[in-house]
Amino acid sequence: MGAITQGSVNHPVSGGEELSFAPMGGADSPFLDASGVAKLLSVSVHTVWDWRKNGELPPAYLFGRSVRWKREEILQWAEERREKRSLNSRPAVAIKDLATFHTGRKHE
């Protein structure tokens, strides 16, 4: 009889097979829960749930009542978001130009 291996725990299975798996949301898992997404993106869990509610994140996967995102989809989404923001960014204003901006005349 084979075994399912999770870390150092072996679970017997019939048919002589050996199965190995990573726990859902573990370091080797392709799926992340909300706290995993938050940690990956350096934001709060609240922000992750807000993004999901507003449809900003990639679609989530439901495993029973557990909500998960694919790590690769989150990374791709973050990269696309970064690229979009950098394309829409305005150039920085030099500090010496701020006087002109506020008063309409050059400050000397």
C-alpha positions in Angstrom: 0.0 0.0 0.0 1.3 3.5 -0.9 1.2 6.7 1.0 0.3 10.3 0.6 3.1 12.5 1.9 2.5 15.9 3.4 5.7 17.2 5.0 6.7 14.3 7.1 3.2 12.8 7.4 2.5 9.7 5.3 -1.1 8.7 4.6 -1.8 5.2 3.3 -3.7 4.9 0.0 -4.8 1.8 -1.9 -3.3 0.7 -5.2 0.4 1.0 -4.1 0.6 4.7 -5.2 2.7 7.3 -3.4 1.2 10.8 -3.5 2.8 14.0 -2.4 1.1 17.3 -2.0 1.7 20.8 -0.5 -0.9 22.2 2.0 -3.2 24.7 0.4 -1.7 28.2 0.8 1.7 26.8 1.8 5.0 28.1 0.4 4.9 25.5 -2.4 1.2 26.0 -3.2 0.2 27.8 -6.4 -2.8 29.3 -4.5 -2.8 32.2 -2.0 -5.5 33.2 0.6 -6.2 36.8 1.3 -3.4 37.1 3.8 -1.0 35.5 1.4 -2.0 38.0 -1.3 -1.7 40.9 1.2 1.8 39.7 2.2 2.9 39.2 -1.4 1.8 42.7 -2.3 2.7 44.5 1.0 -0.9 45.7 1.6 -3.4 45.0 4.3 -5.9 42.1 4.2 -8.7 44.7 4.2 -7.3 46.2 1.0 -7.3 42.7 -0.7 -11.0 42.2 0.2 -11.8 45.7 -1.0 -10.0 45.0 -4.3 -12.0 41.8 -4.7 -15.3 43.5 -3.8 -14.6 46.2 -6.4 -13.5 43.7 -9.1 -10.0 44.9 -9.3 -8.2 41.6 -8.6 -8.2 38.6 -10.9 -11.1 36.2 -10.3 -10.7 34.1 -7.2 -11.1 30.3 -7.0 -13.5 28.9 -4.4 -12.5 25.7 -2.6 -15.6 25.0 -0.5 -15.9 28.3 1.5 -12.2 29.1 1.1 -11.3 31.9 -1.4 -8.0 31.6 -3.1 -6.1 33.3 -5.9 -3.4 31.8 -8.2 0.0 33.3 -7.2 1.0 33.7 -10.9 -2.2 35.5 -11.7 -1.7 37.9 -8.8 1.9 38.6 -9.9 0.9 39.2 -13.5 -1.9 41.5 -12.3 0.5 43.5 -10.1 3.0 43.8 -13.0 0.2 45.0 -15.4 -1.0 47.5 -12.8 2.5 48.8 -12.3 3.0 49.2 -16.1 -0.3 51.0 -16.5 0.5 53.4 -13.7 3.9 54.2 -15.0 2.4 54.9 -18.5 -0.2 57.3 -17.0 2.3 59.0 -14.6 3.0 62.7 -15.1 6.6 63.8 -14.9 7.7 65.1 -11.6 7.7 68.9 -11.1 11.0 70.3 -10.0 10.8 72.2 -6.7 12.1 75.5 -8.3 9.1 75.3 -10.7 6.5 75.1 -8.0 6.6 78.8 -7.4 5.6 79.3 -11.1 2.9 76.7 -10.7 1.4 78.4 -7.7 1.8 82.1 -8.7 1.9 82.0 -12.4 5.2 83.9 -12.4 8.8 82.8 -12.1 10.4 82.9 -8.7 14.0 84.2 -8.8 
